[in-house]
């Protein structure tokens, strides 16, 4: 218990240091909030980032519901999730395309199989080792990444990477003496012309639309003041691409977005002009992305909240466009919970705060007058325990809400510990 009181004091002192030192030096700062689920309990992350790019995780707290108003009212619109919307809408169009195809192998499964067999984190029955040896022999650079459905830009990026290597992948698989079910399924998919055509179209959209969009929203110089006109131009370009897919291949078709020099390798084998067999697929995919923009970027289009410069005049230049800061913090939370699974979120938040500020806080306190130090420690003793009680009450309420919802669904719930 004595150690916990020390951690509670550190929680208060760290927040005071961030407020009185780091934020006072910065002209403005952005507030980030995002939610996730751990052991069926919804967790809200609150972070800040200064103009200089320094970020601080302030707390992890339990909330009663993620999809309800608990997080929806706390978190602002995050443009990174628009890419997940692109993924979802385009994936639905791909399923429609496969309804009339002889090969019922969805492209998402193809990408997952290719990533598992030949990606950097998978070595299934030695195929990964053979792929590395093949790359070394041919002096090739493997660009394939792990595929996950919930990764920003994952569908389009990995599709471009798999298309870039698909001939070499097929050569590796056909050279195997025997194939298991996954290898046979992937080999059949690579031999299907429609699957390869869909990969090619996804690769074109990755380099022309989704990768530039991602580069735009993660650029530090980008803010809400410059987005309304860019997104309106992007929607116009998408509409032109739906009407005539040849527009996609024009040099400045999406000049409103930020083009990145990364992922250039996967662009080498993609076509520079549209072939006739690509028209239907590109039209459907562009229409799906356009529908996503009209729904998720409605505030930036004409008539929306940020549709004009007047609509964003009250937003600071550090108003957050993405929630990547929170995503990084959740990675730390995973490590903390794995190391100390029974500790509270208040404890993990306190440890995170101390790790972020301990060196600069120690240097700062050397020059603090003794009277101010005494006052700060008194405040830390008084507020630390109160803050811990408040956070534990939130945790109990979140767990009770989950148990009540299970009971309402007719499940047999046994409470194994005292929540009071």
N, C-alpha and C positions, 0 to 999 in steps of 0.2 A: 504493500500500500504506500510505503514511503517513496518508492521509486515512481509510482503513478503520480503522486503529488508533485514530484520534481518535474515530470513530463508535463503536467497541467500548467505549472508555472512557465515552463518553456513555451507552451502554446501561446499564452498571453503576451509574454515578452517578445516573441517572434512577430506576432501581429502588430504590436506597438512599434517595433523597429521598422517593419515594412511601411506602416502608415507615416511615421514621423521622419523617416530618412529616405527611403526609396521613392515613395510617391511624391514627396515634396520636391525632389530633384527633377521629376518628370513633369512636362507641361500638361500632359493628359495621359490617360490609360484606358484600356479596353477591358470590359468584364466578360468573362466566358463562363457559360454554364452548359452542362450536358449530363445525360443520364445513362445508366447501364444497369444490368441485373447481375447480382451475385447471390447464389443459393436462393433464388426466387424472391429476393428482396431488392427493391428498386433503390438505387444509390444515385445521388446528385453530386456532381463535382462543381465547385466554384473556384475559378482562377482569375487572375488579372495579368495583364501584360502592359509594360510601359512602352513609351515611344522608342526607346533604345533597343527594344526586343527582349528585355528581361521578363521572365514569366514566373509567377508564384502561385502555387496551389494553396488556397486558403482553408478549404475544408472538404471532407467527404461526409455526407449526411444521408440518412435513410429517409425515404418519402413513402407515402402510402400507395401511390400509383404512378406509373411512368406514362402510360398512354392517356391518362386523364389530364386534369388541369394542373396537377402538381408540378410537372416539369414543363408543360406547354406554356404555363403562365410565367415560369422562371426564365426559360431559355429563349433567346432571340433566334430569328431565322438564320440558319447556317448554310452557306452556299455550297459547302462541300457535299451535303446530302443531296443536292440536285443531281450529282453524278450517279447516286444510287437510284434516283428516279429514272435517269436515262437507262440504266441497267435493267430496271424492272419493266419499263415500257417496251424496250427493244427485245427483251427476252420473250415477252408475250407474242410479239410479232414473229419471232423465230419459231415458236411453237406452232403458229398458224402455217408457216411455210412448210413445216415438216409433216403436216396432216396429209398432204398429197404426195409425200415422198416415200419411196420404197424403203429407204433406210430410216428407221425410227430412232436414231441416235442423236439426241439433242446436242447442240453445240456446247452448252454449259457442261454436260457430262464429258464431252470430248476434251475440253480444256482441263477439267479436273483430272481425268485419266492421264493426259499428257504431262501435267504438272507433277502428279504423283510418281509416274514412271521415270521421267527424264528431267524433272526439275531439280533445283539445288538441295531440297530437303528430302528427296525420296530416292531410294535405291532399291527398286523392287526386283528381286531375283537377279541382281547384277546388271540390270539394264542401264542404270545410272552410270556405273563404272565403264560400261562399253561406250556410252555416249561421250563421257569425258575422254576416253582413249581415242575415239573417232575425231573429236574436236582437236585434240593435240596432233594427231596424224595429219589432218587436213588444214591445220593452222586456222581453225575457226574459233570465234568467240561465242559461247553459249549465252543467249540473252533471255532465256525463259525464266520466269519468276513463279513462285507459288500462287495458285489460284484460290481465291476465297470470294464467296458471293457478296459478303458485306464489305469488301475493300473498295475504296473510292477508285473508280476507273478500272477495276479489275477485269471486267468482261472485255472491254475494248483493248486494253493494253496486252493482256495475255493472248488474246486472239491474234493481234498483230505479231507477237513473238512466236506463237505456234505456226502461223502461216509462213513466217520467215524461215523456219526450220523444218516444215512438214515433209519435204522430200528426203531430207537426211534422216528424220525420225522413221519414216517408212522403210528406208534402207536398213536401219538398225533392226527394226522389228522383223522384217522378212528374213533376216539372216539368222534369227534364232531357230534352234532345232525344234523346240516345242513351245507352244503359247498357252498361257493360262487364260481364264475368261476375260480379264481386264485387257490383256495384251491383244487377244483376238478381237475384242470389241474396238479397240483403238486402231488396229490395223485395218479393219473393215471401214471405219469412219474416214481414215486417211485416203482410202481408195474410192470413196464416194465423192463425185464431182460437186454435188450440191453442198456438202459440208465444207469443202475447201472454198467454194464460192462465197459462202456466208462468212467464213473466216476472213477472206479477202476484203469483203465489204466492211466488216467490223474494223479491220486494219485501216482502211481508208478514212473511216469516220474518226478513228483514234487520232490520226495525224492531222485531220482537217478541223475537227470540232472539239472532241472531249479532252484531248491533251492540251490544246491551247486554252480551253475554258479553265482547266485546272491550274495552268500556269498563271492565268489572270487572277484567280481568286486567292492564290497563296503568295502573290507578289506583295512585299511589304509596302510598296508605294501605292498600292491600289486601295481605294476607299469608296464609300457609298456615293461620294460626289461624282465619281467618274463612271459608275456602273450603269446608270439608267440609259444613257445614250448607247453604250456598248451593247447592252442586252437587247435593246430595241433593234439595233442594226443586225445582231445575231439572229433574231427571230425573222427579220426580213430575208436574210440570206438563207435560212432554213426553208422558208416558204418558196423561194426561188429554186432551191434544190429539190423540193417535192415536185414542183411543176416541171423542172428539167434537171435531172441528175448530172448533166454535163457541167452545170454551174459549179458543182463541187470541185471539179478538176481545174478550174480557172485559178491563176496564180494568186489573186487577191480576193478570193471569194469570201473569206472570213478574216479580213484584215482588222476587224474590230476586236479580235482576241489577241492574246499574247502568245507568240510562237516560241517554243523552247527548242534549244539545240539538242536536248537529250533525246534518247530513243531514235536517233537518226539511223542506226543499223537496221531497224525493222522496216524502214521506208524503202530500202533498196529494191526489193522484189515486188513492191506494189505498183500497179499500173499508173501511168501518167494521164491516160485518157480512159473514158468510160467505154467498156465493151457492151454490146447489146444484151448479153445475158445478165448483166449487173443492174439493169434499169429497174426491174420490179422490186428487187431486194433493197436497193438504195432508196427508192421512193418510200417503201414501207418503214424503213429504219429512220429516215429523216422525218417522216410524219410522226413517228413515235417520239422522237426527241423534241419536235415542235410542240406536241401535246404536253410533254413534260414541262417545257418552258412556260406555256400558257397557264399551267396550274401552279408550279412551284416558284416561278419568277414573276407572278402576276403583279406584285407590288412595284416592280421596276419597269413595267410596260406602261403604255399610255393609259392614263386614268388611275394608275396605282398609287400607293402611298409614297413611293420614292420615284414616281414616273417623271417628275420635273425636278429642277435644281432647287426650287422652293421647298420641296418635300424632304430634302436632306440637309437643309441649312442648319438644323439644330443638332445634327449628328457629328461627333468629333471625328478626327481623322483616324483614330484608333478603334472606332466601332468595329467589332469582330466580324469578319466575313466567313471564317471557318471555325471549327471547334478542335483543331489539331492539338492545341495546348492541352485540352481536357483528355483527348485520346492518349497523349503521352503520359498524363498523370495516372490514368487507369492501368497502364502497364506497371507503374510503380506499385499501385494498390494490389495488383495480382501477386507481385513478389512479396509484399508485406504480409498478405493474408496466407500465403503459402508458408512463410517462415513462422508466423504467429497466428494460427487459424482461430484462436479463441479470444483474441484481443478485439476491443471495440473499434468502431470507426473513428471515435474521438482520439483514441490512442494512436492509430495510424496517421491521422491528420496532424497530430502534434509532432510525431517523429518526422513526417514529411516537411513540416514548417521548419523544424530545427536543422534538418539537413540542408535546406535551401539557404538558410541565413546565418549559420553558426560562425563561419569565418569572418564575414563582414561585421556581424554583430559583436563579436569579440573585439575586433579592432575599434569599433565605435565606442564600446563601453570603457575602454581604457581612458578616453578623454572626457567621460561624463563625470560631472561633479558628484561627490559622495552623497549629498543631500538628495539629489535627483535619483541616484541609484536606490537609496532606501525607499523613496516614494514608489518607485517602479516595482520593487519586490513586494511591498505591501499590497499594491494593486494586483500583482500576479497571484499572491496567496489568496486574496479575497475572491477574485474573478475566476481563477483556475478551476476550483471545485464546483462553482456555480455553472460554469460552461460545460463541465463534464456531466453534471446532472441533467442539464438541458439536452445535451446530445444523447445521453442514454435513454431519456424519456422519448425522444424521437425514434430511437431504435426499437424500443418496446412497442410504440404505437404502430410502427411499420410491420412488425412481426405479428401483432394482434390483428391488424387489418388483413394480412395474408391468411392467418388461421381462420378468421371469420369468413373470408371468401371461399376457402376450402370447405368449411362446414356448410355454407349456403349451397354449394354444389353437390352436397350429399356425401362428401368424403368423411371417413372415420378419422377424426383428428385427435391425437394424443399429445398433450403438452408435457414435455419431458423435463421442463425446467421452470423455475418461478420467474414470471415476467414482471412482478410487482416490486 
